[in-house]
Amino acid sequence: MGETVKISVTDGHQYDAYVAQPEGMPKAALVVLQEIFGVSRHIRRMTDSFAAQGYYAVAPALFDRYERGVDLGSSPADWEKALSFVRQINMSWAQADVEAAVNYARDEYKTEVGVVGFCLGGSLAWLAAAHLPIGAAVGYYGGYIARFLDQRPQVPILLHFGNKDEHIPPEDVAAIEAAYPEVPVYLYDAGHAFDRQGGPTYDAAASALALDRTLAFLAQHLTMDSKQPLQD
């Protein structure tokens, strides 16, 4: 089980984050970026699972600027509310919040920090790879990535997409592959949000394979700089 902490941003905003600790010293830290449903059961589950793999995992509540405690399910009303947040999202604020989470994770232990994002978070993972001092990033079905092709990743990044995605056209995925042939892009016989357990498009086989690839990628690119935590 994780805990909720407060993270402060340079502009004065303070938001909640769900944090999960591994057993013993972490091998690295991960910032887990939410979908449009907030820090949902799925995001908390993934944060816990990364902690079980040995990572200090932090999931920032990126919608706290608009409404605190967003945790939505898959009902039509939840979808409509989720889309209302998407329509008002300020990407500059979101990037500032991600940066604060990265700094928080790094300050807790002297370690590399990686970013893993889902849906909206997948796009923010791309931007984090372009602008933040992280070791690696992974993006699951990031629908805005094709809009940010001018933002070149400065660290290794891995991308997952479903070839039946009803929100991300195949031309967008093809554009990413053409612009950055060195970036590994995996396609699954699945729809959008195929990793969201309990969701209508969840695909267990695609989810398991994507996780295997994600963990192998993170193990390759994130290393522990020190066995000792930072001292106050």
Backbone hydrogen bonds in HBPLUS format (Angstrom, degrees):
<---DONOR---> <-ACCEPTOR-->    atom                        ^
c    i                          cat <-CA-CA->   ^        H-A-AA   ^      H-
h    n   atom  resd res      DA  || num        DHA   H-A  angle D-A-AA Bond
n    s   type  num  typ     dist DA aas  dist angle  dist       angle   num
A0003-GLU N   A0019-VAL O   2.85 MM  16  5.34 152.3  1.92 148.4 156.2     1
A0019-VAL N   A0003-GLU O   2.77 MM  16  5.34 168.1  1.79 163.8 168.0     2
A0005-VAL N   A0017-ALA O   2.90 MM  12  5.35 159.8  1.94 152.2 158.5     3
A0017-ALA N   A0005-VAL O   2.91 MM  12  5.35 136.8  2.10 148.4 152.7     4
A0007-ILE N   A0015-TYR O   2.86 MM   8  5.47 162.3  1.89 161.1 167.1     5
A0015-TYR N   A0007-ILE O   2.94 MM   8  5.47 158.6  1.99 155.5 158.2     6
A0009-VAL N   A0013-HIS O   2.78 MM   4  5.27 159.5  1.82 171.4 171.8     7
A0012-GLY N   A0009-VAL O   2.96 MM   3  5.52 161.8  2.00 124.7 126.5     8
A0061-ALA N   A0016-ASP O   2.91 MM  45  5.58 156.2  1.97 163.2 157.5     9
A0018-TYR N   A0059-ALA O   2.92 MM  41  4.99 156.5  1.98 140.7 137.3    10
A0059-ALA N   A0018-TYR O   2.73 MM  41  4.99 162.3  1.76 152.0 158.0    11
A0020-ALA N   A0057-ALA O   2.90 MM  37  5.26 161.2  1.94 151.3 157.3    12
A0057-ALA N   A0020-ALA O   3.09 MM  37  5.26 162.3  2.12 160.8 160.2    13
A0027-LYS N   A0054-GLY O   2.90 MM  27  5.83 158.2  1.95 154.9 162.3    14
A0056-TYR N   A0028-ALA O   3.02 MM  28  6.42 160.8  2.05 149.7 153.8    15
A0029-ALA N   A0112-GLU O   3.04 MM  83  6.30 165.5  2.06 157.7 162.0    16
A0114-GLY N   A0029-ALA O   2.86 MM  85  6.25 158.1  1.91 147.4 153.0    17
A0030-LEU N   A0056-TYR O   2.81 MM  26  6.09 158.7  1.85 150.3 152.6    18
A0058-VAL N   A0030-LEU O   2.86 MM  28  6.25 155.4  1.92 157.6 165.9    19
A0031-VAL N   A0114-GLY O   2.85 MM  83  6.28 153.5  1.92 148.6 156.2    20
A0116-VAL N   A0031-VAL O   2.92 MM  85  6.26 163.7  1.95 158.6 162.1    21
A0032-VAL N   A0058-VAL O   2.74 MM  26  5.89 158.1  1.78 142.7 150.6    22
A0033-LEU N   A0116-VAL O   2.76 MM  83  6.11 162.0  1.80 149.1 155.5    23
A0118-PHE N   A0033-LEU O   3.15 MM  85  6.25 153.9  2.22 145.7 150.2    24
A0121-GLY N   A0034-GLN O   2.97 MM  87  5.15 125.1  2.28 145.3 158.6    25
A0072-LEU N   A0037-PHE O   2.98 MM  35  4.89 174.5  1.98 149.5 151.1    26
A0040-SER N   A0038-GLY O   2.82 MM   2  5.27 127.4  2.10 107.6  91.2    27
A0044-ARG N   A0040-SER O   2.91 MM   4  6.21 164.6  1.94 157.7 162.1    28
A0045-ARG N   A0041-ARG O   2.81 MM   4  5.96 154.2  1.88 146.6 154.6    29
A0046-MET N   A0042-HIS O   2.87 MM   4  6.15 157.5  1.92 151.0 156.8    30
A0047-THR N   A0043-ILE O   2.90 MM   4  6.07 156.1  1.95 146.4 153.4    31
A0048-ASP N   A0044-ARG O   2.89 MM   4  6.12 160.4  1.93 149.6 154.4    32
A0049-SER N   A0045-ARG O   2.88 MM   4  6.12 152.3  1.96 144.6 152.9    33
A0050-PHE N   A0046-MET O   2.91 MM   4  6.16 152.7  1.99 150.1 156.2    34
A0051-ALA N   A0047-THR O   3.09 MM   4  6.34 152.7  2.17 143.1 150.8    35
A0052-ALA N   A0048-ASP O   2.91 MM   4  6.24 147.6  2.02 144.7 154.1    36
A0053-GLN N   A0049-SER O   3.18 MM   4  6.44 125.4  2.49 131.6 144.9    37
A0053-GLN N   A0050-PHE O   3.03 MM   3  4.98 135.8  2.23  93.9 106.9    38
A0055-TYR N   A0050-PHE O   3.10 MM   5  5.62 162.4  2.14 141.9 139.8    39
A0054-GLY N   A0051-ALA O   2.92 MM   3  5.11 160.7  1.96 109.4 114.1    40
A0064-ASP N   A0061-ALA O   3.26 MM   3  5.73 166.8  2.27 115.1 117.6    41
A0066-TYR N   A0063-PHE O   2.85 MM   3  5.45 154.6  1.92 118.9 126.5    42
A0067-GLU N   A0063-PHE O   2.87 MM   4  6.02 171.9  1.88 163.5 166.2    43
A0078-ASP N   A0075-SER O   3.02 MM   3  5.07 116.0  2.45  98.0 113.8    44
A0079-TRP N   A0075-SER O   2.90 MM   4  6.24 158.4  1.95 157.9 164.4    45
A0080-GLU N   A0076-PRO O   3.01 MM   4  6.24 159.6  2.05 146.8 151.9    46
A0081-LYS N   A0077-ALA O   3.00 MM   4  6.23 156.5  2.06 144.8 151.2    47
A0082-ALA N   A0078-ASP O   2.82 MM   4  6.02 159.1  1.86 150.2 156.5    48
A0083-LEU N   A0079-TRP O   2.91 MM   4  6.15 160.1  1.94 151.9 156.8    49
A0084-SER N   A0080-GLU O   3.04 MM   4  6.27 136.6  2.24 137.1 148.7    50
A0084-SER N   A0081-LYS O   3.09 MM   3  5.01 125.3  2.40  92.0 106.7    51
A0085-PHE N   A0081-LYS O   3.29 MM   4  6.70 141.9  2.44 144.4 152.9    52
A0085-PHE N   A0082-ALA O   3.12 MM   3  5.37 129.6  2.38 100.6 112.9    53
A0086-VAL N   A0082-ALA O   3.16 MM   4  6.56 154.7  2.23 145.3 152.6    54
A0087-ARG N   A0083-LEU O   3.00 MM   4  6.21 152.8  2.07 146.2 152.3    55
A0088-GLN N   A0085-PHE O   3.09 MM   3  5.32 140.8  2.25 102.1 113.1    56
A0089-ILE N   A0085-PHE O   2.99 MM   4  5.96 110.8  2.48 145.0 162.5    57
A0089-ILE N   A0086-VAL O   3.35 MM   3  5.16 159.8  2.39  98.8 104.7    58
A0094-ALA N   A0090-ASN O   2.95 MM   4  6.25 162.0  1.98 152.8 158.7    59
A0095-GLN N   A0091-MET O   2.88 MM   4  6.02 158.3  1.92 144.9 149.9    60
A0096-ALA N   A0092-SER O   3.04 MM   4  6.25 152.6  2.12 142.4 150.0    61
A0097-ASP N   A0093-TRP O   2.89 MM   4  6.19 151.7  1.97 151.9 160.0    62
A0098-VAL N   A0094-ALA O   2.92 MM   4  6.22 153.4  1.99 148.6 156.0    63
A0099-GLU N   A0095-GLN O   2.93 MM   4  6.14 160.5  1.97 147.4 152.7    64
A0100-ALA N   A0096-ALA O   3.03 MM   4  6.27 153.1  2.11 142.5 149.4    65
A0101-ALA N   A0097-ASP O   3.06 MM   4  6.36 150.7  2.15 143.2 150.8    66
A0102-VAL N   A0098-VAL O   2.91 MM   4  6.23 157.0  1.96 154.7 161.1    67
A0103-ASN N   A0099-GLU O   2.93 MM   4  6.19 162.5  1.96 151.8 156.3    68
A0104-TYR N   A0100-ALA O   2.89 MM   4  6.07 154.3  1.96 143.6 151.2    69
A0105-ALA N   A0101-ALA O   2.91 MM   4  6.12 164.9  1.93 151.3 154.8    70
A0106-ARG N   A0102-VAL O   2.95 MM   4  6.16 158.4  1.99 149.5 155.7    71
A0107-ASP N   A0103-ASN O   2.88 MM   4  6.00 154.9  1.94 148.4 155.2    72
A0108-GLU N   A0104-TYR O   3.18 MM   4  6.37 140.2  2.35 145.5 154.5    73
A0111-THR N   A0109-TYR O   2.90 MM   2  5.52 117.3  2.30 113.9  96.5    74
A0135-GLY N   A0113-VAL O   2.81 MM  22  5.76 169.3  1.82 155.5 159.2    75
A0115-VAL N   A0136-ALA O   3.09 MM  21  6.56 148.4  2.19 139.9 149.4    76
A0138-VAL N   A0115-VAL O   2.80 MM  23  6.30 144.1  1.93 151.6 162.9    77
A0117-GLY N   A0138-VAL O   2.92 MM  21  6.37 158.9  1.96 158.5 164.5    78
A0140-TYR N   A0117-GLY O   2.80 MM  23  6.05 163.9  1.83 158.3 164.0    79
A0121-GLY N   A0118-PHE O   2.85 MM   3  4.54 133.8  2.06 134.4 119.9    80
A0119-CYS N   A0140-TYR O   2.90 MM  21  6.00 144.9  2.03 145.6 156.6    81
A0122-GLY N   A0119-CYS O   2.87 MM   3  4.95 131.4  2.10  99.5 113.8    82
A0123-SER N   A0119-CYS O   3.32 MM   4  6.82 147.1  2.44 152.1 159.1    83
A0123-SER N   A0120-LEU O   3.14 MM   3  5.42 125.2  2.45 102.5 114.9    84
A0124-LEU N   A0120-LEU O   3.12 MM   4  6.49 154.9  2.18 146.4 154.0    85
A0125-ALA N   A0121-GLY O   2.82 MM   4  5.97 137.7  2.00 138.7 149.9    86
A0126-TRP N   A0122-GLY O   3.30 MM   4  6.59 145.6  2.43 135.5 142.8    87
A0127-LEU N   A0123-SER O   3.21 MM   4  6.62 156.6  2.26 145.7 151.1    88
A0128-ALA N   A0124-LEU O   2.82 MM   4  6.03 149.3  1.92 143.5 152.8    89
A0129-ALA N   A0125-ALA O   2.96 MM   4  6.19 151.8  2.04 144.6 151.5    90
A0130-ALA N   A0126-TRP O   3.16 MM   4  6.46 132.9  2.40 137.1 149.7    91
A0130-ALA N   A0127-LEU O   3.12 MM   3  4.99 129.6  2.38  91.0 104.8    92
A0131-HIS N   A0127-LEU O   3.03 MM   4  6.19 138.3  2.21 144.7 155.2    93
A0132-LEU N   A0128-ALA O   2.84 MM   4  5.08 162.8  1.87 143.3 145.9    94
A0154-GLN N   A0129-ALA O   2.80 MM  25  5.81 174.8  1.80 133.6 134.7    95
A0134-ILE N   A0132-LEU O   2.89 MM   2  5.67 130.9  2.13 109.4  94.3    96
A0137-ALA N   A0156-PRO O   3.01 MM  19  6.49 142.8  2.15 148.2 158.8    97
A0158-LEU N   A0137-ALA O   3.00 MM  21  6.49 147.7  2.11 142.7 151.6    98
A0139-GLY N   A0158-LEU O   2.87 MM  19  6.34 159.3  1.91 160.5 167.4    99
A0160-HIS N   A0139-GLY O   2.87 MM  21  6.26 154.8  1.93 162.9 166.6   100
A0141-TYR N   A0160-HIS O   2.72 MM  19  5.76 161.7  1.75 155.0 161.6   101
A0147-ARG N   A0144-TYR O   2.88 MM   3  5.37 142.5  2.02 113.6 124.9   102
A0148-PHE N   A0145-ILE O   2.84 MM   3  5.17 146.9  1.95 110.0 120.6   103
A0151-GLN N   A0148-PHE O   2.93 MM   3  5.39 161.4  1.96 114.1 120.2   104
A0159-LEU N   A0184-PRO O   3.04 MM  25  6.36 165.4  2.06 162.1 166.1   105
A0186-TYR N   A0159-LEU O   2.88 MM  27  6.23 169.6  1.89 157.3 158.5   106
A0161-PHE N   A0186-TYR O   2.90 MM  25  6.25 152.6  1.98 165.0 173.2   107
A0188-TYR N   A0161-PHE O   2.93 MM  27  6.33 140.9  2.08 144.3 156.7   108
A0165-ASP N   A0162-GLY O   3.27 MM   3  5.22 153.9  2.34 111.3 109.7   109
A0163-ASN N   A0188-TYR O   2.77 MM  25  5.85 171.2  1.77 164.6 165.0   110
A0164-LYS N   A0190-ALA O   2.82 MM  26  5.29 150.3  1.90 157.8 147.7   111
A0172-ASP N   A0169-PRO O   2.97 MM   3  5.55 138.9  2.14 114.4 124.4   112
A0174-ALA N   A0170-PRO O   2.92 MM   4  6.17 160.9  1.95 151.7 157.5   113
A0175-ALA N   A0171-GLU O   2.91 MM   4  6.06 146.0  2.02 139.2 148.2   114
A0176-ILE N   A0172-ASP O   3.09 MM   4  6.40 152.0  2.17 146.1 152.7   115
A0177-GLU N   A0173-VAL O   3.03 MM   4  6.34 163.1  2.06 152.1 156.3   116
A0178-ALA N   A0174-ALA O   2.89 MM   4  6.08 152.7  1.96 146.6 154.3   117
A0179-ALA N   A0175-ALA O   2.95 MM   4  6.06 156.8  2.00 145.4 151.4   118
A0180-TYR N   A0176-ILE O   2.90 MM   4  5.97 152.8  1.97 150.7 157.9   119
A0183-VAL N   A0180-TYR O   3.00 MM   3  5.61 162.5  2.03 120.0 125.4   120
A0190-ALA N   A0188-TYR O   2.72 MM   2  5.32 134.5  1.93 107.8  92.9   121
A0196-ARG N   A0193-ALA O   3.11 MM   3  5.41 162.7  2.14 111.9 117.3   122
A0203-ASP N   A0194-PHE O   2.91 MM   9  5.03 167.4  1.93 136.3 132.9   123
A0199-GLY N   A0196-ARG O   2.89 MM   3  5.43 160.2  1.93 138.5 142.0   124
A0202-TYR N   A0199-GLY O   3.29 MM   3  5.35 168.2  2.30 111.0 111.9   125
A0207-SER N   A0203-ASP O   2.87 MM   4  5.99 163.6  1.90 159.8 165.4   126
A0208-ALA N   A0204-ALA O   2.98 MM   4  6.08 163.4  2.00 147.5 151.3   127
A0209-LEU N   A0205-ALA O   3.06 MM   4  6.24 164.6  2.09 150.6 154.8   128
A0210-ALA N   A0206-ALA O   2.89 MM   4  5.98 163.3  1.92 151.0 156.2   129
A0211-LEU N   A0207-SER O   2.97 MM   4  6.14 155.0  2.04 146.2 153.1   130
A0212-ASP N   A0208-ALA O   3.01 MM   4  6.26 158.7  2.06 147.0 152.5   131
A0213-ARG N   A0209-LEU O   3.04 MM   4  6.30 161.5  2.08 150.5 155.1   132
A0214-THR N   A0210-ALA O   2.83 MM   4  6.02 152.6  1.90 145.8 154.4   133
A0215-LEU N   A0211-LEU O   2.87 MM   4  6.05 170.3  1.88 159.0 160.0   134
A0216-ALA N   A0212-ASP O   3.07 MM   4  6.23 158.6  2.12 145.7 151.7   135
A0217-PHE N   A0213-ARG O   2.98 MM   4  6.09 156.1  2.03 144.7 151.3   136
A0218-LEU N   A0214-THR O   2.90 MM   4  6.14 163.9  1.93 156.2 160.3   137
A0219-ALA N   A0215-LEU O   2.94 MM   4  6.03 158.8  1.98 144.9 151.1   138
A0220-GLN N   A0216-ALA O   3.07 MM   4  6.22 141.5  2.22 137.9 147.8   139
A0221-HIS N   A0217-PHE O   3.13 MM   4  6.37 145.5  2.25 145.6 154.2   140
A0222-LEU N   A0218-LEU O   2.86 MM   4  5.60 147.2  1.97 157.2 159.2   141
